[in-house]
Amino acid sequence: MKKLIIGIVVALALFAAFLAMGPFYVLNEGEQAVVVRLGKIVSVQSEAGLKMRSPFLDAVVRYPKRLMPWDGEPQRIPTKENQFIWVDATARWRIVDPTRFYESMSSIENAYGRLDDVIDSAVRTVVSSNYLREAVRNSNALVGSGTKESFQTGDAEGSAALDQLTQTEVSHDKIEKGRRRLSADMLDIVKAIAPQYGIEVLDIIPRQIKYSDELTESVYNRMIKERNQIAQAFRSYGEGKKAEWLGKLENEKRTVLSEAYAKAEAAKGKADAEASRVYAAAYGRDPSFYDFWRAVESYRQTLPSFSKTLSTDLDYFRYLYGPRGR
């Protein structure tokens, strides 16, 4: 009986030692594993659960089964017309062949490094072989359409005239592929390379496309030119309106002055007629006094402007120097 107990204890000890050596491991959901024995792959596990391995001999290398993101660094790439743009791409990938992945990549970090090379190269190849419009547009919806700004001036005629001056038609070149097709071309290039690493790349998307500093400056300059043209149109419209109103003002001024001159001449004519009538009546009463009064009025107006008088023996001075004042 004693020997039996000793045997059981020894067996339990050996079993405990066996468990301590780690013959079992747990594969979680969303994981897959490669079992490597002395540098050689002996099995690939893709189902979750409790698994067994040879202690001390087998190493379990775990890889995720889920989709993983790849985010590249922005690249400055020239387009087909040699316009430089910054392209920031992203992608999704997963491990579909753990055996090849282990043999070629070994680790996730190495896989990201390889994807950097492969995807960045594909993005650069596709973008540089296509025009800028292909990278920034997806359809030809803009072809044949123009952009027009409408400005209000308070009256329909003025608004129509200003719209005519500021109307800008922008033409858009027709695209042959578009951004989605370029993404598909990038994916085709990568799909031809990725399987040898046990990797499947599901999609590649240009997350952001940004103009380079040089191209941005040219775009801003074009926008400034368009704004200056519109500003000049406003100035031309304003100058035209100014000339129009000044013309109306001048015409009104001439009309008012003409009417005032006519009224003044009419009043003056009436006054002259009345004065002539009064003079005639006065002359008829006493012609000699009338002549004397007219002469005195003439002296009052003319003599102050004389600097010297050379002779007074003139009929004009008869009332000043005549012996009888006549």
Stockholm file with secondary structure:
# STOCKHOLM 1.0

chainA/1-326         MKKLIIGIVVALALFAAFLAMGPFYVLNEGEQAVVVRLGKIVSVQSEAGLKMRSPFLDAVVRYPKRLMPWDGEPQRIPTKENQFIWVDATARWRIVDPTRFYESMSSIENAYGRLDDVIDSAVRTVVSSNYLREAVRNSNALVGSGTKESFQTGDAEGSAALDQLTQTEVSHDKIEKGRRRLSADMLDIVKAIAPQYGIEVLDIIPRQIKYSDELTESVYNRMIKERNQIAQAFRSYGEGKKAEWLGKLENEKRTVLSEAYAKAEAAKGKADAEASRVYAAAYGRDPSFYDFWRAVESYRQTLPSFSKTLSTDLDYFRYLYGPRGR
#=GR chainA/1-326 SS CHHHHHHHHHHHHHHHHHHHTCCEEEECTTEEEEEEETTEEEEEECSCEEEECCTTTEEEEEEECSCEEEECCCEEEECTTSCEEEEEEEEEEEESCHHHHHHHTCSHHHHHHHHHHHHHHHHHHHHHTSCHHHHHCSCSTTTTCCCCCCCCCSSHHHHHHHHHHHCCCCCCCCCSSCHHHHHHHHHHHHHTTGGGGTEEEEEEEEEEEEECHHHHHHHHHHHHHHHHHHHHHHHHHHHHHHHHHHHHHHHHHHHHHHHHHHHHHHHHHHHHHHHHHHHHHHHHHCHHHHHHHHHHHHHHHHGGGCSCCSCCCSGGGHHHHSTTCC
#=GC SS_cons         CHHHHHHHHHHHHHHHHHHHTCCEEEECTTEEEEEEETTEEEEEECSCEEEECCTTTEEEEEEECSCEEEECCCEEEECTTSCEEEEEEEEEEEESCHHHHHHHTCSHHHHHHHHHHHHHHHHHHHHHTSCHHHHHCSCSTTTTCCCCCCCCCSSHHHHHHHHHHHCCCCCCCCCSSCHHHHHHHHHHHHHTTGGGGTEEEEEEEEEEEEECHHHHHHHHHHHHHHHHHHHHHHHHHHHHHHHHHHHHHHHHHHHHHHHHHHHHHHHHHHHHHHHHHHHHHHHHHCHHHHHHHHHHHHHHHHGGGCSCCSCCCSGGGHHHHSTTCC
//
